[in-house]
Amino acid sequence: MDRVIPFAPFEPDRTRYALDASTSILNAIPVKDGWGPLPDLVPLSQALPASAMGGWSVRKQDGTYRIFAATATTIYEMNVADYSWDDVSGSSAPYACPVGDRWSATKFGQLLILCNIGGPIQYIDIELGTTFADLPGSPPIARYLATVGEYLALGYLDGHPNRFMISGIGDAGFWTLGQRGCDLQDFADGEEIMNIQGGERGAIISHRTAFTEVALTAGGDYSFTTRVINPSRGVIAPLSVVPIGPGVFCYLAQDGFFMNVEGQPIGAERVDMWFQELADNAYVSEVRGYPDPFRKIAWWQFQDTSGAKYLLGYHWQLDRWCFGDNNVSEMCIMATPGITWDGIEALFPDWDSATVPWDSAALSGGALRFAAFTTDNKLGFFTGSPRAVRLVTADVELNPGSRSFLQRARVYTNCADFTLRAITSDKHGGTRTTGPAVHPYGSTGFCHFRTPGLLHAFRMDIPAGTDWGHVMGVEAVARREGQR
């Protein structure tokens, strides 16, 4: 009997006997008809002196970009001549961004404004500025900031974790309460502020146990009003909030992964229990996420009890999950700096050592891409060769109701370099035996087996660097055997 077994969506909370779910997919990303490759991270800068705690690119009026990164103590700008990092810190440096925290950033007009709870708010004029400086007006120290209409908004103020405050209208350096719209509010419910998502007419504030909507007013005694829009759900990891559109975002709550203020579950019965068991509970509050708008994937980085770090992704258009063993130190959306011939010589010891594909968008410069800093503190882009992949199907009865003798199998894929293993068991809940790796036969594409069992599953392995585009499933050919 011939049967096609799909490499189904990654849902490790499900049983391995469900044909529409896979409990093991590694380093592949969802595509409409199956799975595609997850590119490797390619470093394209010199190393920062310490771990990055934030990275940003800002576009000037002439269309060029300035690229910044910050460590716990210093703010840097990329030197596009040799891709090194110049110290552009202000007079308040060295800064003191707390361990496990990150810098918060927003663009306000032609200003790039940064903050962390460890010191004064910093700003630079992206058109004319050469170094950062303390934001004028003596604003309070804050953990989070955002642009809300024509106001600069602050959240989680020093000594007041439940306080929200906005500047004077149109002026990020005006902080006199009661004048020009400058105002604040302490929230009685929801506990501390965890995130601010700003918009033209207001903001959404994420608390630990609630969500609040801020609406700007056109006049009267108050510059804004607030209302609690979800009193029973909040954000457990402040850096886990991943905005993917106006008012649309994903996040990690106490009981799993959710979307939007109403708390639409996206991880229940799919990845929530698996994540809870794998992730180190001591570091769950430090889980951080970032959107890849080009692949439509929200990525979260977390670590297990051994200290190993992983990426968990949610494809918001296909409503599917994925999983990677990448270990990065910071994620961001970054404009590619562009790599010149001289730049390649600055980054690599020789031409043969260059890891930048010649058709990479990184060579053109100015293209916005999902980026990250490597563990040795170099800025890179996910434009490299595919990572090593492992895909596993469900355990199925190839001949329903009886044992089967697997003879051969063919994978629906455009990949030429892979191996396939048969995984067998003699009963539901019985011992699973993984067979040897089998290469496809050159002329037919079939992998040949002599494997009996009641249940069969297939494991496909694709080596790192292999050129491929899609994988759908396995067509298995097996004859019926007698029952035990």
RACOR-V968043 format. One record per residue. N is the residue number from 1. RES is the residue in one letter. PSI is psi in whole degrees, 0 to 359 (999 if undefined). Layout:
# RACOR-V968043
((N;RES;PSI) (N;RES;PSI))
This chain:
# RACOR-V968043
((1;M;134) (2;D;137) (3;R;136) (4;V;122) (5;I;119) (6;P;152) (7;F;95) (8;A;173) (9;P;144) (10;F;108) (11;E;78) (12;P;348) (13;D;344) (14;R;166) (15;T;150) (16;R;359) (17;Y;359) (18;A;120) (19;L;335) (20;D;18) (21;A;148) (22;S;137) (23;T;358) (24;S;102) (25;I;128) (26;L;128) (27;N;35) (28;A;148) (29;I;148) (30;P;138) (31;V;169) (32;K;320) (33;D;25) (34;G;240) (35;W;149) (36;G;173) (37;P;147) (38;L;112) (39;P;152) (40;D;160) (41;L;126) (42;V;115) (43;P;136) (44;L;26) (45;S;169) (46;Q;168) (47;A;140) (48;L;156) (49;P;341) (50;A;176) (51;S;139) (52;A;139) (53;M;28) (54;G;144) (55;G;140) (56;W;148) (57;S;138) (58;V;137) (59;R;129) (60;K;170) (61;Q;336) (62;D;5) (63;G;353) (64;T;166) (65;Y;148) (66;R;137) (67;I;125) (68;F;155) (69;A;153) (70;A;139) (71;T;189) (72;A;333) (73;T;346) (74;T;147) (75;I;135) (76;Y;156) (77;E;138) (78;M;133) (79;N;111) (80;V;357) (81;A;317) (82;D;8) (83;Y;28) (84;S;183) (85;W;123) (86;D;136) (87;D;118) (88;V;29) (89;S;156) (90;G;189) (91;S;342) (92;S;355) (93;A;152) (94;P;139) (95;Y;180) (96;A;59) (97;C;125) (98;P;152) (99;V;132) (100;G;351) (101;D;179) (102;R;160) (103;W;144) (104;S;145) (105;A;151) (106;T;153) (107;K;124) (108;F;100) (109;G;235) (110;Q;21) (111;L;138) (112;L;122) (113;I;132) (114;L;150) (115;C;158) (116;N;164) (117;I;357) (118;G;359) (119;G;186) (120;P;149) (121;I;138) (122;Q;150) (123;Y;159) (124;I;144) (125;D;116) (126;I;345) (127;E;319) (128;L;340) (129;G;147) (130;T;336) (131;T;159) (132;F;163) (133;A;163) (134;D;136) (135;L;130) (136;P;170) (137;G;2) (138;S;52) (139;P;156) (140;P;155) (141;I;135) (142;A;156) (143;R;327) (144;Y;151) (145;L;161) (146;A;159) (147;T;122) (148;V;104) (149;G;237) (150;E;20) (151;Y;152) (152;L;125) (153;A;141) (154;L;147) (155;G;152) (156;Y;72) (157;L;155) (158;D;118) (159;G;352) (160;H;76) (161;P;345) (162;N;17) (163;R;139) (164;F;136) (165;M;144) (166;I;154) (167;S;182) (168;G;152) (169;I;129) (170;G;7) (171;D;104) (172;A;350) (173;G;16) (174;F;119) (175;W;36) (176;T;112) (177;L;139) (178;G;357) (179;Q;139) (180;R;30) (181;G;356) (182;C;125) (183;D;167) (184;L;164) (185;Q;136) (186;D;126) (187;F;128) (188;A;334) (189;D;160) (190;G;348) (191;E;202) (192;E;154) (193;I;135) (194;M;341) (195;N;149) (196;I;127) (197;Q;110) (198;G;155) (199;G;183) (200;E;327) (201;R;359) (202;G;207) (203;A;161) (204;I;124) (205;I;125) (206;S;126) (207;H;178) (208;R;325) (209;T;17) (210;A;170) (211;F;138) (212;T;140) (213;E;132) (214;V;126) (215;A;124) (216;L;143) (217;T;155) (218;A;346) (219;G;191) (220;G;199) (221;D;343) (222;Y;145) (223;S;343) (224;F;158) (225;T;160) (226;T;153) (227;R;142) (228;V;123) (229;I;349) (230;N;105) (231;P;358) (232;S;6) (233;R;142) (234;G;203) (235;V;124) (236;I;330) (237;A;108) (238;P;328) (239;L;2) (240;S;352) (241;V;122) (242;V;103) (243;P;134) (244;I;4) (245;G;171) (246;P;114) (247;G;9) (248;V;125) (249;F;157) (250;C;158) (251;Y;165) (252;L;120) (253;A;180) (254;Q;327) (255;D;23) (256;G;194) (257;F;137) (258;F;168) (259;M;136) (260;N;172) (261;V;333) (262;E;351) (263;G;47) (264;Q;119) (265;P;130) (266;I;349) (267;G;352) (268;A;134) (269;E;17) (270;R;300) (271;V;350) (272;D;311) (273;M;318) (274;W;315) (275;F;317) (276;Q;323) (277;E;326) (278;L;320) (279;A;145) (280;D;115) (281;N;334) (282;A;342) (283;Y;11) (284;V;324) (285;S;346) (286;E;3) (287;V;132) (288;R;147) (289;G;163) (290;Y;145) (291;P;142) (292;D;93) (293;P;345) (294;F;326) (295;R;358) (296;K;42) (297;I;130) (298;A;123) (299;W;137) (300;W;135) (301;Q;137) (302;F;170) (303;Q;154) (304;D;184) (305;T;343) (306;S;351) (307;G;354) (308;A;141) (309;K;147) (310;Y;167) (311;L;127) (312;L;127) (313;G;146) (314;Y;116) (315;H;106) (316;W;340) (317;Q;323) (318;L;352) (319;D;52) (320;R;153) (321;W;160) (322;C;170) (323;F;134) (324;G;152) (325;D;24) (326;N;143) (327;N;105) (328;V;163) (329;S;340) (330;E;138) (331;M;154) (332;C;165) (333;I;123) (334;M;143) (335;A;134) (336;T;136) (337;P;343) (338;G;129) (339;I;117) (340;T;172) (341;W;318) (342;D;327) (343;G;322) (344;I;321) (345;E;331) (346;A;330) (347;L;331) (348;F;148) (349;P;332) (350;D;170) (351;W;325) (352;D;337) (353;S;351) (354;A;129) (355;T;9) (356;V;116) (357;P;141) (358;W;344) (359;D;14) (360;S;143) (361;A;340) (362;A;336) (363;L;336) (364;S;325) (365;G;142) (366;G;348) (367;A;129) (368;L;127) (369;R;155) (370;F;128) (371;A;171) (372;A;161) (373;F;136) (374;T;172) (375;T;344) (376;D;23) (377;N;29) (378;K;138) (379;L;132) (380;G;170) (381;F;149) (382;F;67) (383;T;11) (384;G;194) (385;S;158) (386;P;143) (387;R;164) (388;A;135) (389;V;144) (390;R;127) (391;L;136) (392;V;135) (393;T;176) (394;A;163) (395;D;121) (396;V;157) (397;E;110) (398;L;329) (399;N;97) (400;P;130) (401;G;357) (402;S;166) (403;R;159) (404;S;149) (405;F;105) (406;L;127) (407;Q;316) (408;R;165) (409;A;149) (410;R;135) (411;V;133) (412;Y;99) (413;T;161) (414;N;14) (415;C;132) (416;A;338) (417;D;98) (418;F;169) (419;T;155) (420;L;135) (421;R;143) (422;A;134) (423;I;123) (424;T;156) (425;S;154) (426;D;352) (427;K;161) (428;H;127) (429;G;2) (430;G;177) (431;T;133) (432;R;132) (433;T;125) (434;T;124) (435;G;180) (436;P;159) (437;A;133) (438;V;129) (439;H;149) (440;P;143) (441;Y;133) (442;G;317) (443;S;335) (444;T;338) (445;G;359) (446;F;143) (447;C;128) (448;H;135) (449;F;164) (450;R;76) (451;T;108) (452;P;157) (453;G;165) (454;L;319) (455;L;140) (456;H;141) (457;A;166) (458;F;138) (459;R;121) (460;M;130) (461;D;130) (462;I;123) (463;P;153) (464;A;142) (465;G;356) (466;T;139) (467;D;115) (468;W;166) (469;G;328) (470;H;151) (471;V;134) (472;M;306) (473;G;189) (474;V;129) (475;E;114) (476;A;140) (477;V;119) (478;A;147) (479;R;153) (480;R;141) (481;E;170) (482;G;164) (483;Q;154) (484;R;999))
